Amino acid sequence: MAETQIPQVDVRAVNEDAVILDVRQPNEFEAGHAPGAVSIPLGELRARLAEVPSVDGPLPVICKAGARSQMAAEFLAAHGLEVVNIIGGTGAWYEAGKTLVSENGETPAVVPPSTPPAAI
């Protein structure tokens, strides 16, 4: 896949209620994510491309620190979607004091993946 220039966006520029594509592993998403995040792990993105949310304007993509979301954003851009990569990922989201919600009933947290993330 040819390298694509993906716009980068600071977490402070993303509304807390924005629809965001979160490409982290399921355990990471369950532990803590942005309120409007939709989970499609990076390794499942190709098979679940039809599930990528449609938004007005560019779709923000997030992971833990920014590398997986950059790969996902490049893949999505190559398939004609308008995307932006959130700089610093969920870690930066948390550090900026933005809301995290969890799916596991525990205090929201940014955690490492329980299994190595798969490539697209």
Secondary structure, DSSP 8 states (H G I E B T S, - for coil): -------EE-GGGS-TTS-EEE-S-HHHHHH-B-TTEEE--GGGTTTTGGGS---SS-EEEE-SSSHHHHHHHHHHHHTT--EEEETTHHHHHHHTT---B-SSSS-------SS-----
